[in-house]
């Protein structure tokens, strides 16, 4: 996780420097605030990854001399195909449409989202198609 931490902390430092330069030269608030938010969005996970990378043992990905076989792990089972992710996406789409076109879109949106959550939960507990 050390490589990921270095990348994110480097991006955060870049956005911080660019934020200071942009804010002082352009005297425009919106872009400076967005760069400041980008800096924080890089520093937050970067510092978390750095904190964890100092407390855990080195992964094979962190060792430059590691072989491919050292990084191979257990391949578990993959979930089967399901309609419920699509149904949840359509429910979320209808909920957003309710914000734009009218509150009546909320009824099918919440119905589809509830059906997707209940169906995916039931499918996950049964281990197959519902």
Backbone as a printed PyTorch tensor [residue, N CA C, xyz], in Angstrom:
tensor([[[  0.8130,  -1.1830,   0.0000],
         [  0.0000,   0.0000,   0.0000],
         [  0.8650,   1.2580,   0.0000]],

        [[  2.1400,   1.0720,   0.0870],
         [  3.0200,   2.2270,   0.1390],
         [  3.0300,   2.9760,  -1.2000]],

        [[  2.9660,   2.2590,  -2.3040],
         [  2.9780,   2.9100,  -3.6140],
         [  1.7150,   3.7440,  -3.7990]],

        [[  0.5650,   3.1750,  -3.4220],
         [ -0.6870,   3.9110,  -3.5370],
         [ -0.6610,   5.1640,  -2.6670]],

        [[ -0.1030,   5.0400,  -1.4720],
         [ -0.0200,   6.1850,  -0.5660],
         [  0.8590,   7.2760,  -1.1640]],

        [[  1.9930,   6.8880,  -1.7340],
         [  2.8840,   7.8940,  -2.3310],
         [  2.2210,   8.6000,  -3.5080]],

        [[  1.4860,   7.8590,  -4.3250],
         [  0.8120,   8.4680,  -5.4710],
         [ -0.2390,   9.4720,  -4.9940]],

        [[ -1.0670,   9.0710,  -4.0370],
         [ -2.1290,   9.9630,  -3.5700],
         [ -1.5750,  11.1680,  -2.8120]],

        [[ -0.5440,  10.9700,  -2.0050],
         [  0.0390,  12.0970,  -1.2940],
         [  0.7380,  13.0520,  -2.2660]],

        [[  1.3640,  12.5070,  -3.3020],
         [  1.9690,  13.3550,  -4.3280],
         [  0.9270,  14.1620,  -5.0930]],

        [[ -0.1870,  13.5140,  -5.4310],
         [ -1.2700,  14.2430,  -6.0970],
         [ -1.8520,  15.3180,  -5.1910]],

        [[ -1.9790,  15.0090,  -3.9050],
         [ -2.4820,  16.0050,  -2.9660],
         [ -1.5570,  17.2020,  -2.8590]],

        [[ -0.2470,  16.9520,  -2.8310],
         [  0.7140,  18.0570,  -2.7880],
         [  0.6480,  18.8830,  -4.0750]],

        [[  0.5120,  18.2060,  -5.2130],
         [  0.3930,  18.9190,  -6.4840],
         [ -0.8460,  19.8140,  -6.4880]],

        [[ -1.9870,  19.2520,  -6.0830],
         [ -3.2070,  20.0500,  -6.0480],
         [ -3.0970,  21.1910,  -5.0430]],

        [[ -2.4040,  20.9850,  -3.9370],
         [ -2.2230,  22.0520,  -2.9640],
         [ -1.4040,  23.2050,  -3.5190]],

        [[ -0.3080,  22.8820,  -4.2030],
         [  0.5250,  23.9240,  -4.8040],
         [ -0.2430,  24.6550,  -5.9080]],

        [[ -0.9300,  23.8800,  -6.7580],
         [ -1.6970,  24.5030,  -7.8330],
         [ -2.8560,  25.3370,  -7.2890]],

        [[ -3.4360,  24.9100,  -6.1840],
         [ -4.5120,  25.6810,  -5.5530],
         [ -3.9940,  27.0250,  -5.0650]],

        [[ -2.8310,  27.0230,  -4.4240],
         [ -2.2580,  28.2790,  -3.9250],
         [ -1.9100,  29.2210,  -5.0740]],

        [[ -1.3160,  28.6690,  -6.1350],
         [ -0.9510,  29.4970,  -7.2790],
         [ -2.2020,  30.0300,  -7.9710]],

        [[ -3.1730,  29.1640,  -8.2020],
         [ -4.3880,  29.5710,  -8.9160],
         [ -5.1770,  30.6010,  -8.1130]],

        [[ -5.3080,  30.3770,  -6.8270],
         [ -6.1040,  31.2650,  -5.9960],
         [ -5.4780,  32.6700,  -5.9270]],

        [[ -4.1560,  32.7200,  -5.8510],
         [ -3.4930,  34.0210,  -5.7540],
         [ -3.4280,  34.7620,  -7.0890]],

        [[ -3.3070,  34.0460,  -8.1980],
         [ -3.1810,  34.7190,  -9.4840],
         [ -4.5240,  35.0420, -10.1170]],

        [[ -5.4920,  34.1320,  -9.9860],
         [ -6.7440,  34.3490, -10.7090],
         [ -7.7560,  35.1580,  -9.9110]],

        [[ -7.6380,  35.1510,  -8.5980],
         [ -8.5900,  35.8340,  -7.7140],
         [-10.0260,  35.3580,  -7.9740]],

        [[-10.1550,  34.0960,  -8.3380],
         [-11.4530,  33.4950,  -8.6040],
         [-11.6600,  32.3860,  -7.5900]],

        [[-12.8060,  32.3630,  -6.9390],
         [-13.0020,  31.4680,  -5.8050],
         [-13.3850,  30.0450,  -6.1860]],

        [[-14.1940,  29.8630,  -7.2190],
         [-14.7390,  28.5340,  -7.5120],
         [-13.6380,  27.5270,  -7.8580]],

        [[-12.7400,  27.9050,  -8.7500],
         [-11.6660,  26.9860,  -9.1290],
         [-10.7330,  26.6910,  -7.9700]],

        [[-10.4390,  27.7100,  -7.1580],
         [ -9.5810,  27.4880,  -5.9970],
         [-10.2070,  26.5550,  -4.9810]],

        [[-11.4980,  26.6980,  -4.7680],
         [-12.1850,  25.8180,  -3.8250],
         [-12.2080,  24.3800,  -4.3640]],

        [[-12.4130,  24.2290,  -5.6690],
         [-12.4170,  22.8850,  -6.2480],
         [-11.0370,  22.2310,  -6.1610]],

        [[ -9.9850,  23.0030,  -6.3850],
         [ -8.6420,  22.4370,  -6.2370],
         [ -8.3290,  22.1050,  -4.7850]],

        [[ -8.8200,  22.9240,  -3.8690],
         [ -8.6490,  22.6300,  -2.4460],
         [ -9.3770,  21.3450,  -2.0770]],

        [[-10.5830,  21.1620,  -2.6150],
         [-11.3240,  19.9250,  -2.3680],
         [-10.5950,  18.7310,  -2.9900]],

        [[-10.0240,  18.9160,  -4.1820],
         [ -9.2390,  17.8430,  -4.7980],
         [ -8.0200,  17.4860,  -3.9670]],

        [[ -7.3890,  18.5010,  -3.3870],
         [ -6.2480,  18.2620,  -2.5090],
         [ -6.6710,  17.4250,  -1.2940]],

        [[ -7.7980,  17.8100,  -0.6830],
         [ -8.2770,  17.0550,   0.4810],
         [ -8.6920,  15.6400,   0.1000]],

        [[ -9.2870,  15.4820,  -1.0960],
         [ -9.7090,  14.1560,  -1.5410],
         [ -8.5190,  13.2590,  -1.8760]],

        [[ -7.3590,  13.8260,  -2.1020],
         [ -6.1520,  13.0170,  -2.2810],
         [ -5.4550,  12.7530,  -0.9550]],

        [[ -5.4090,  13.7640,  -0.0950],
         [ -4.7220,  13.5930,   1.1880],
         [ -5.4490,  12.6340,   2.1250]],

        [[ -6.7600,  12.5970,   2.0810],
         [ -7.5020,  11.7460,   3.0130],
         [ -7.1940,  10.2590,   2.8020]],

        [[ -7.4290,   9.6850,   1.6070],
         [ -7.0750,   8.2670,   1.4580],
         [ -5.5700,   8.0430,   1.4360]],

        [[ -4.7980,   9.0210,   0.9460],
         [ -3.3440,   8.8570,   0.9140],
         [ -2.7480,   8.7280,   2.2970]],

        [[ -3.2070,   9.5710,   3.2190],
         [ -2.6980,   9.4690,   4.5910],
         [ -3.1850,   8.1960,   5.2610]],

        [[ -4.3960,   7.7650,   4.9630],
         [ -4.9070,   6.5000,   5.5240],
         [ -4.0860,   5.3190,   5.0050]],

        [[ -3.8090,   5.2890,   3.7020],
         [ -2.9990,   4.2120,   3.1350],
         [ -1.5900,   4.2310,   3.7090]],

        [[ -1.0380,   5.4210,   3.8730],
         [  0.3050,   5.5170,   4.4420],
         [  0.3050,   5.0140,   5.8790]],

        [[ -0.7010,   5.3760,   6.6470],
         [ -0.8090,   4.9170,   8.0350],
         [ -0.8670,   3.3910,   8.0880]],

        [[ -1.6580,   2.7760,   7.2060],
         [ -1.7580,   1.3190,   7.2090],
         [ -0.5090,   0.6590,   6.6490]],

        [[  0.1560,   1.2800,   5.6850],
         [  1.3360,   0.6530,   5.0840],
         [  2.4660,   0.5410,   6.0880]],

        [[  2.4930,   1.3890,   7.1010],
         [  3.5320,   1.2970,   8.1240],
         [  3.1960,   0.2540,   9.1780]],

        [[  1.9600,  -0.2360,   9.2150],
         [  1.5380,  -1.1750,  10.2540],
         [  1.3400,  -2.6030,   9.7460]],

        [[  1.3220,  -2.7950,   8.4430],
         [  1.1390,  -4.1480,   7.9250],
         [  2.4210,  -4.6300,   7.2500]],

        [[  2.5040,  -5.9420,   7.1090],
         [  3.6890,  -6.4810,   6.4540],
         [  3.6490,  -6.1700,   4.9680]],

        [[  4.7860,  -6.2040,   4.3530],
         [  4.8860,  -5.8460,   2.9410],
         [  4.1520,  -6.8630,   2.0840]],

        [[  3.4190,  -6.3620,   1.1120],
         [  2.7230,  -7.2290,   0.1630],
         [  3.6750,  -7.5990,  -0.9690]],

        [[  3.3610,  -8.6480,  -1.7240],
         [  4.2020,  -8.9530,  -2.8860],
         [  4.2210,  -7.8040,  -3.9040]],

        [[  3.1480,  -7.0210,  -3.9610],
         [  3.1160,  -5.9020,  -4.8920],
         [  4.0950,  -4.8060,  -4.4920]],

        [[  4.4420,  -4.7420,  -3.2130],
         [  5.3570,  -3.7150,  -2.7320],
         [  6.8290,  -4.1040,  -2.8840]],

        [[  7.1010,  -5.3640,  -3.1370],
         [  8.4740,  -5.8480,  -3.2620],
         [  8.8950,  -5.8090,  -4.7310]],

        [[  9.9210,  -5.0390,  -5.0780],
         [ 10.3190,  -4.9840,  -6.4960],
         [ 10.9410,  -6.2920,  -6.9930]],

        [[ 11.4060,  -7.1600,  -6.0920],
         [ 12.0160,  -8.4250,  -6.4880],
         [ 11.0360,  -9.5870,  -6.4350]],

        [[  9.7560,  -9.3470,  -6.2100],
         [  8.7690, -10.4220,  -6.0710],
         [  8.4880, -11.0690,  -7.4240]],

        [[  8.1500, -12.3380,  -7.3700],
         [  7.7710, -13.0580,  -8.5810],
         [  6.2490, -13.0850,  -8.6970]],

        [[  5.7840, -13.5020,  -9.8550],
         [  4.3490, -13.5260, -10.0930],
         [  3.6650, -14.5730,  -9.2280]],

        [[  4.3380, -15.6730,  -8.9540],
         [  3.7220, -16.7310,  -8.1530],
         [  3.5350, -16.3120,  -6.6940]],

        [[  4.3380, -15.3770,  -6.2100],
         [  4.1680, -14.9130,  -4.8290],
         [  2.8920, -14.0930,  -4.6620]],

        [[  2.4350, -13.4430,  -5.7230],
         [  1.2390, -12.6250,  -5.6490],
         [ -0.0410, -13.3910,  -5.9140]],

        [[  0.0790, -14.6370,  -6.3630],
         [ -1.1220, -15.4160,  -6.6600],
         [ -1.7860, -15.8470,  -5.3650]],

        [[ -3.0640, -15.6540,  -5.3040],
         [ -3.8160, -16.0270,  -4.1140],
         [ -4.8790, -17.0550,  -4.4390]],

        [[ -5.7540, -17.2690,  -3.5060],
         [ -6.8380, -18.2180,  -3.6800],
         [ -7.9010, -17.5810,  -4.5690]],

        [[ -8.3330, -18.3080,  -5.5720],
         [ -9.4020, -17.8340,  -6.4350],
         [-10.6920, -18.4330,  -5.9000]],

        [[-11.5630, -17.5860,  -5.4110],
         [-12.8200, -18.0430,  -4.8290],
         [-13.9000, -18.1610,  -5.8870]],

        [[-15.0960, -18.3350,  -5.4360],
         [-16.2170, -18.4380,  -6.3660],
         [-16.7320, -17.0450,  -6.7000]],

        [[-17.2470, -16.9020,  -7.8840],
         [-17.7890, -15.6350,  -8.3370],
         [-19.3100, -15.7110,  -8.3360]],

        [[-19.9660, -14.6090,  -8.0630],
         [-21.4320, -14.6490,  -8.0700],
         [-21.9640, -14.8590,  -9.4780]],

        [[-23.1290, -15.4600,  -9.5570],
         [-23.7640, -15.6850, -10.8400],
         [-24.3900, -14.4070, -11.3740]],

        [[-24.9000, -14.5060, -12.5720],
         [-25.5360, -13.3300, -13.1610],
         [-26.8570, -13.0430, -12.4520]],

        [[-27.2040, -11.7660, -12.4130],
         [-28.3990, -11.3520, -11.7020],
         [-28.9850, -10.1100, -12.3600]],

        [[-30.2870,  -9.9470, -12.2700],
         [-30.9570,  -8.7820, -12.8180],
         [-30.9930,  -7.6370, -11.8190]],

        [[-30.6910,  -7.9060, -10.5600],
         [-30.9110,  -6.9150,  -9.5120],
         [-29.9710,  -5.7080,  -9.5570]],

        [[-28.7260,  -5.7940,  -9.9960],
         [-27.9410,  -4.5610, -10.1510],
         [-28.5400,  -3.6140, -11.1940]],

        [[-29.0420,  -4.1700, -12.2830],
         [-29.7010,  -3.3470, -13.2960],
         [-30.9790,  -2.7250, -12.7360]],

        [[-31.7270,  -3.5120, -11.9770],
         [-32.9700,  -3.0140, -11.3840],
         [-32.6820,  -1.8870, -10.3950]],

        [[-31.6490,  -2.0340,  -9.5950],
         [-31.2760,  -0.9710,  -8.6530],
         [-30.8300,   0.2890,  -9.3990]],

        [[-30.1000,   0.1230, -10.4850],
         [-29.6900,   1.2700, -11.2910],
         [-30.8830,   1.9840, -11.9050]],

        [[-31.8590,   1.2340, -12.3870],
         [-33.0600,   1.8600, -12.9460],
         [-33.8600,   2.5680, -11.8540]],

        [[-33.9060,   1.9790, -10.6610],
         [-34.5860,   2.6470,  -9.5550],
         [-33.9160,   3.9640,  -9.1990]],

        [[-32.5910,   3.9680,  -9.1560],
         [-31.8590,   5.2030,  -8.8710],
         [-32.0670,   6.2240,  -9.9920]],

        [[-32.1330,   5.7530, -11.2260],
         [-32.3860,   6.6350, -12.3600],
         [-33.7510,   7.3060, -12.2340]],

        [[-34.7700,   6.5370, -11.8550],
         [-36.0970,   7.1140, -11.6790],
         [-36.1490,   8.0830, -10.4970]],

        [[-35.3870,   7.8020,  -9.4540],
         [-35.3480,   8.7340,  -8.3220],
         [-34.7290,  10.0640,  -8.7580]],

        [[-33.6860,  10.0210,  -9.5600],
         [-33.0790,  11.2580, -10.0640],
         [-34.0340,  11.9630, -11.0230]],

        [[-34.7560,  11.1940, -11.8310],
         [-35.7520,  11.8070, -12.7050],
         [-36.8380,  12.5090, -11.9010]],

        [[-37.1400,  11.9960, -10.7170],
         [-38.1390,  12.6480,  -9.8590],
         [-37.6690,  14.0290,  -9.4260]],

        [[-36.3760,  14.2000,  -9.2560],
         [-35.8590,  15.5150,  -8.9010],
         [-35.9920,  16.5070, -10.0520]],

        [[-35.9480,  16.0020, -11.2770],
         [-35.9550,  16.8720, -12.4400],
         [-37.3740,  17.1020, -12.9730]],

        [[-38.1360,  16.0120, -13.1630],
         [-39.4010,  16.1100, -13.8810],
         [-40.6440,  16.0950, -13.0020]],

        [[-40.5530,  15.5530, -11.8270],
         [-41.7440,  15.5430, -10.9800],
         [-41.6840,  14.4400,  -9.9500]],

        [[-42.4130,  14.6680,  -8.8900],
         [-42.3770,  13.7610,  -7.7530],
         [-42.9910,  12.4000,  -8.0780]],

        [[-43.8140,  12.3390,  -9.1090],
         [-44.4720,  11.0720,  -9.4080],
         [-43.4830,  10.0180,  -9.8890]],

        [[-42.3090,  10.3960, -10.3600],
         [-41.2800,   9.4280, -10.7430],
         [-40.7000,   8.7140,  -9.5190]],

        [[-40.9410,   9.2610,  -8.3550],
         [-40.4160,   8.6620,  -7.1350],
         [-41.0670,   7.3180,  -6.8340]],

        [[-42.3180,   7.1630,  -7.1800],
         [-43.0400,   5.9160,  -6.8870],
         [-42.4160,   4.7230,  -7.6060]],

        [[-42.2610,   4.7440,  -8.9450],
         [-41.6050,   3.5850,  -9.5650],
         [-40.1370,   3.4580,  -9.1730]],

        [[-39.4810,   4.5970,  -8.9210],
         [-38.0640,   4.5400,  -8.5460],
         [-37.8490,   3.8410,  -7.2170]],

        [[-38.6140,   4.2260,  -6.2180],
         [-38.4820,   3.5740,  -4.9110],
         [-38.9670,   2.1340,  -4.9600]],

        [[-39.9850,   1.8760,  -5.7820],
         [-40.4500,   0.4910,  -5.9370],
         [-39.3770,  -0.4050,  -6.5460]],

        [[-38.7270,   0.0850,  -7.6090],
         [-37.6550,  -0.6970,  -8.2420],
         [-36.4660,  -0.8760,  -7.2930]],

        [[-36.1270,   0.1800,  -6.5600],
         [-34.9960,   0.0770,  -5.6370],
         [-35.3050,  -0.9110,  -4.5150]],

        [[-36.5120,  -0.8600,  -3.9790],
         [-36.8830,  -1.8010,  -2.9130],
         [-36.8940,  -3.2310,  -3.4340]],

        [[-37.4120,  -3.4320,  -4.6560],
         [-37.4360,  -4.7750,  -5.2420],
         [-36.0100,  -5.2930,  -5.4520]],

        [[-35.1270,  -4.4210,  -5.8920],
         [-33.7460,  -4.8290,  -6.1320],
         [-33.0420,  -5.1850,  -4.8260]],

        [[-33.2370,  -4.3850,  -3.7930],
         [-32.5710,  -4.6670,  -2.5140],
         [-33.0980,  -5.9580,  -1.9160]],

        [[-34.4000,  -6.1270,  -1.9110],
         [-34.9770,  -7.3560,  -1.3560],
         [-34.5990,  -8.5800,  -2.1890]],

        [[-34.6490,  -8.4480,  -3.5090],
         [-34.3020,  -9.5730,  -4.3760],
         [-32.8360,  -9.9610,  -4.2800]],

        [[-31.9520,  -8.9670,  -4.2370],
         [-30.5240,  -9.2700,  -4.1300],
         [-30.2030,  -9.8950,  -2.7790]],

        [[-30.8790,  -9.4360,  -1.7320],
         [-30.6650, -10.0340,  -0.4110],
         [-31.1330, -11.4750,  -0.3900]],

        [[-32.3180, -11.7230,  -0.9360],
         [-32.8420, -13.0920,  -0.9680],
         [-31.9670, -13.9880,  -1.8330]],

        [[-31.5140, -13.4710,  -2.9650],
         [-30.6640, -14.2560,  -3.8580],
         [-29.3330, -14.5780,  -3.2090]],

        [[-28.7770, -13.6080,  -2.4810],
         [-27.5060, -13.8370,  -1.8000],
         [-27.6190, -14.8530,  -0.6800]],

        [[-28.7520, -14.8770,  -0.0100],
         [-28.9110, -15.8360,   1.0970],
         [-29.2080, -17.2350,   0.5900]],

        [[-29.9020, -17.3280,  -0.5320],
         [-30.2440, -18.6440,  -1.0790],
         [-29.1140, -19.2220,  -1.8960]],

        [[-28.2950, -18.3640,  -2.4730],
         [-27.1750, -18.8420,  -3.2730],
         [-27.5770, -19.2550,  -4.6650]],

        [[-28.3840, -18.4980,  -5.3200],
         [-28.7750, -18.8170,  -6.6820],
         [-29.8170, -17.8550,  -7.1710]],

        [[-30.5010, -18.2590,  -8.2300],
         [-31.5400, -17.4140,  -8.7930],
         [-32.8000, -17.4940,  -7.9560]],

        [[-33.4890, -16.3760,  -7.8720],
         [-34.7360, -16.3270,  -7.1100],
         [-35.8860, -16.6760,  -8.0060]]])
